[in-house]
Amino acid sequence: MAAKSSILEGNSNASESLAPTHVRWRVVFLLAITAGLTYIDRLNLGLAGKYIQDEFRFNTQTMGWILGAFSLGYALFHVPGGWLADRFGARRVLAGAILWFSVFTAATVIAPSLPLMKVLGAAWAFVIVRFVMGLGEAAAMPVGNKMMAYWLSEKERTFGTSVFLAGVGAGGIAAPFLIAAIVKHWGWRPAFVFLGIIGVVVAALWYLLVRDLPEEHPDVNAAELALIGRSSTAALQTPQPVKISVPWLRLLSSRSMWGLMISHFCLVYPVYIFFTWFFIYLVRVRGVTISKASLWTSAPFAANLVMVPLWGWLSDRIADRVGKRRGRRFAAWLAIGCSAILLFSGSHTAHENLALLQLAVAAGFNFAASAVLWTACNDISAKCSGSISGIMTTFGSLGGFLSPVVTAAIAARFGWSYGLDFAALVTVVSGLAWFVIDADQCLE
């Protein structure tokens, strides 16, 4: 027995001496692909919106409601989606959510021709399908953020989250060219079907290749578990379902939670202008050609691809030196301040390219500030980060729902510059909310 024990101990020591595996970064990469897909799916209507608007003869206000319908559905299911992940594990919930929104993305093409929709009219058909699609997509970001809490150590978490959110940038860069090419050759309908098929494939990858916890994954070794901060002995035990009892009263009575909610609302409002109206603004207001507008529509997401990983790295470095509360707050304030200034300046700059460059970089700083918010959810509680992220994102999505509607109303009455000025003012409010966010306060 002693000899057998010695052999087992030797094998354990040998495995721990191996270099860490990198499965956690494969999970992060798949999360980035998922984030990119979700944003391509929500951008597709904005990019195809001109053709849909012309075909069905929707006015600006009607198109604003169609563009905003997704965000209303998106807002309603963040908390249930995050809670389901906290209660039953993230893998199945995320795979199911991707499958749901992919099916309804494809269903957009047949919505106006369905018998019931014919009674309601084409506008209501698009509103309902986009609303239901938003219900499914709502779970993706909070559940993905929960994955970060378990799969990355505290020192890697902000950078990992920034890579996750950089998928938004990659998706945003690809979307204008991909959607424009498909629409040009085959019309707007095949673009939605193609994205639906891609989503089904990604859902299958999540279900087959990922596990809820690192210790449940057969390819993760003890060295990687130690680096993440998970117990290597847990990997030898039979995995148990990850069920968390969420302390709702404690969460909703926390000042930090309310700060996250308000800040995210005020960050999502301006950025949704880029998701919904930006392409139409470029073509109809700035007089940009379709091909050039496709290029500029991707510019905010190119800025995301650079700014978000940089800000993730910066936030981790500052937090290491001065603590999470001051470090996260400083990183968020710097990004928010730059975003508000550039958004205001860009709306009043007459030179076309300079104006659009400022607006694109303003969006990049907005995404960077959002990455800090997402990380703060995990700082406050890793175990309940799905629910916390869900609550925060619910408020953000309400901002996203109001954004295209309010922007259209302001633009129709006062002009587009005033619509962007108001978005800059809302951005400033998101910075003020950080006065009550304390990333050092753990709610567990």
N, C-alpha and C positions, 0 to 999 in steps of 0.2 A: 504493500500500500504506500509505504514511504517512497519507494522508487517511482511508483505511478504518479504520486503527488509531485515529485521532483520534476518528472518529465512534463507534466501539465504546466507547472510553474515556469519551466524553461521555455515551453512553447508560447506561453503568455508574454514572457519577457521579450522573446524574439519578435512576436507580432507588434509589441509596443515600440520596438526599436526600429521598425520599418518606417520609411517616409510616409507622411500622411497621404491618403488618397485625396482626390479632388471632386468627389461626388457632389459636394455642396455647391460647387460652382456650376456643375451641370444642371442642378436644380435651379440655380439663379438664372442661368442662360435660358432654360425653358420658361421661367417666369417672365423674362424679358420678351421672349417670343409671344407669350400670351398677352402681355401688356401691349405689344405692338399690334397684335391682331384686334384687340378690343378697340384700339383707337382708329385703326383702318376702318373697322365696321361702323364706328360712329362718325367718321369723317366722310364716308362714302356718300351719304345723303347731301352733305354740304357741297361736295364736288360734282355730284350728278344733279344737284338742286336746280341749276339753271335750265337743264334739259327737261326736268320734270315740271318745273314752273312754266316753261314755254308750252309743253305738251298739254298740260291740264289747265293752263291759263289761271294759275293761282296769283293773287296779288301779294304784295310784300308782307302784309299783316298775316295773311293765311299761311304763307310760307314760314313765317316766324313761329307760328303755333306748331306746324309740322316739325320744324327743326328742334323745337323745345320739348316735344312729346317724349322723346327718348329719355331726357333727363328727369322728367317727372316719374316715369316708371323706374328709372335707375335709382332715384332717391328713396323709393318705397321699400326696396328689398335689401339695402345694405345691412341693416341691423339683423334681420332674419338670416341672411346669408352668413354674416360673421358669427352669429350665435350658433348656427348649425355646424360651422367649422370648429368652434370652441367645444361644442358638445360631443360631436361625433367624429372629428378628424377632418383635415383639409382636403385630402386627395379626392375622395368620392364627390365631395361638395363642389370642388373646383372643376372636375371633369364633367359633372352634370350641368354646371352653369355654362361652361363653354359649349356643350352640345345644344343647350336650350337657345342661347342667343344666336348660334350659327344657323339653326333651323329657321328661326324667325327672320334672320338677315336674308336668307334665300326666299322666304315667303313674301318679302316686300314686293317682288315682281308680279305676284298674282293677286295681291290684296285688292286692287280696284276692281277686279273682275269677279270676285266672290259674290254669290247671290245677296247675302246680307249687306255687304259693303256697297253694292249697287244701290240699295235703298238709302243708305246713309250718305252716299256720295264719295267721290275720290279723295277729297281732303280728309274726311273722317277715316277712310280706309288706311291712309298713310299714318295718320295720328295713332290709330289703335295698334297697328303692327309695330310701329316704332316704340310705343309705350310698352307693349308686351316684351319686345326684344330687350328693352332697358331693364325689365324685371330680372331677366336671366343674367345680363352682364353685370348687374349690381354686385354680385358676390365676388367677382373676379379679383378686384383690387384689395378689399379687406382680407379675403382668404389668402391671397398671394402674400400680403404683408405678414400674416400669421406664420406662413412658411418661413419667412425671414427670421422670425423670433426663435424658431427651433433649429434652423439649419445653419445659422451663423453665430459666431461669438459676438460679444458686445463691441469688441474693437473692430470687427469687420462689418458690423451691421449697417452703418450708414452708407459705407461704400457699396455694399451688396444691394441695399435698397436703391441706391442711385443707379446701379447697373440695371436693376429691375425696371425702374422708371425711365431709363434711357431707351428701353424698348419702345416707349411711347414716341421718342424722337425718331428711332429707326422706322417705325410704322408710319409716322407722319411724313417722313421723307419719301418713303416708297409709295404711299397712297396716291398723291397727285399724279405721278407718272403711270402707276399701275392702272388706276381708275380711268385716267385720260386715254391711255392706249386702248383699253378694252372698249370704252365708250366710242372712241373714234372709229374702231373697226366693226363693232358688233352692236352698239347701242348701250344704254345705261342698264338694261335688265341683266345681261350676262355677268356684269360686274358683281351684282349681289349674289347670284348663284355661285360664282367662282369662290367668293369669300365664305359662303356657307359650307362648301365642300372642304376648304382648308381648315375651317373650324372643327369639323367632325374629326379630321385627322389629328389635330392638336389635342382634342379631348381624349382620344384613344391613347395617345402618348402619355398623357398625365396618368391615366388609369393603369397603364401597363408598366411604366418605368419609374414611378415615384412612390415613396412611402410617406406616411404622416411624420415619422420621426427618423432621425439619422440612424439610431440604433436598430431600427427595423429593416434597414436597407442592406442586402447581402454584400454589396460592393464597398461598403464603408468599413475601414479598418479601425483598430483601437487608437492609432495615432491621430487620425482625423477626428474621432470622437473626443479625444482629450483636447485637441485644438479648439473644437467648437465649445467644449465645456460640458459635454454630456458624459454620463457614466459608461465606462467600457463594460462593466458587469451587466448593465441593462441589455446589452446586445446578446448575451448568452441566455437571457430569460425569454419566456414566451411573451410576445408583445401583447399588451392589453389595450383596449380601446381608450383613446385619449378623451376623457369626459371631464369637463370643467364646469363647476358651478359658478356662474357669473354673478359678482356682487353688484347688481344693478343700482341699488341705492347709493352705495359708496361711489360708483362711477359718476352718477348723475348729480351728486352733491359736491363733486370735485371742481375747484376753480380751473384747474388745468384742463379738464375735459371740456368745459365751456369755452375756454380760450381756444382749444383745438377746433371746436365746432365753428366758432365765429371766424377764426382766421381762414379755415378752409373754405367756408362760404364765400368769403371776400377774395380768395385767390382763384376759385373756380369761375366766378362770375366773369372776370376779364378774359381768362384764357379760353372760355367757351365761344367768345367772338371769333377766335381763330379756328375753332372747330366747325362753326356754322356759317357765319357771314363773310369770312375773310375773302374767299374766292369770288363771291358775288360782289363784294366791295371793290376788289381789284378791277374786275371787269366793268362793272356798271358805274362806279364812282371815280376811280382813278383812270379809267379808260385803257387798261392794260390788255394786251392781246391774250387770247386763250392759252397759247403755248407759254407765254411769259408768266401769266397768272399761275399756271401749274407749277412753274419753277419757284415763284415767290411763296406760293402756298406751303411748299415744303421747307422754306427758310426758317420759320419758328421751330420746327422739329429738328432741323440741323443744329440750331442753337441749343436745343434740349440735349442733343447727343453729346455736345461738348460741355455745356454748363452743369448738367446734373451730376455726372461722375466727378467733375472737378469740385463741386460743392459738397458732395458726399465725403470726399477725401478731406476737404478743408474743415468741414464740421467735425469729423472724427479727430483731426489734429488739434483743433481749438478746444474741444471737449476734454481731450487728454490733458491739456495744460491748465485749464481754468475750471473744469467741472462741466457736467452736462447742462445745468441750468443756464449758466452764462454763455457757454460755448454754442449751444443750439440757438439761443436767443440772438447772439451776435451774428451768426451765419444767416439766420432768417431775416433779420433787420437789414443787413447789407444787400441781400438779394431783392427784398421787397422794395427798398428805397430806390434801387437802380431801375427796377421794373416800372414803378410808378412814374419816375422822371422821364424815361424813354417813351413810355406810352403817351404821355401828355405832349412831349416834344414831337414825336413822330406824327401825331394827328394834325399838327400845325405847320409841318415842314412842307413847303411847296415842291421842292425838288423830289421827283418821284422815287428814284433809287435810294436816296438818303433817307427819305421818310419811311420807306418799306424796310430798310435795314434796321432803323431804330425800333420799329414795331416788332420785327422778328427777334431782335436781341431782348426786347422787353418781355416777350413770351418766354425766352430762354431763362431769364432771371426768375420769372414766375414759376416755371417748372422746378428750378433749383430750390426755391423757398418751399415748394410743396414736398420735395424730398426730405427736407428737415422735419416737416410736420409728420410725415409717415414714420420716420425714425422715432420721433417723440412718443408715438403710440406704443412702440415696443419698449421704450425707456420706462414708461409709466407702468406697464404690465405686459410681460411677455406671454403669460398664460392666457390672458383675456384680450390679447391684441386684436383678435378677429372681431370681437364685439366693439372694442374701442374704435378700431378703424371703421367699422360699420356705422357707428354713431356719427363719427366725424365726417365720413363720406356722404351720409344722408344730407347733412347741412350743405356740403359742397355741391351736391347734385341739385339741391333746391336753388342754389346760385346759378348752376348751369341751366336749369329750367327757365329761370327768370331772364337770364342773359340775352338770348336771341329775341325774346318778346319785348323786353324793355328797350334794348338797343334799337330794334326796329321802330318802336314808338317814338323814341327820342330823335332818331335819324329822320323819320318821316316829318316830324314837326319842326325840328330846329337845325337839322343837318348832321352829317356823319361825324364831324369833328367833335360836336358836343356829346355824341354817343360814346366816343373814345375817351373824352375828358372825364365823363362820369365813371367810366371803368377805371381810370387812373385814381380817382378819389376813393373808390371802393377798395382798391389795392392798398392804399394808405391805411385804411381801417384794419386790414388784415395784420399789419405790423403792430398796431396798437394792442391787438388782442394778445400779443406775446408777453405783455406785462403781467398776465395772470397765469402763464404756462410755466410750470416748474418741472423740467425733465429729471430732476433729482428725486422727485416725490414718487415713490413706488406705491401703487394702490393695492398690491397683493398683501 
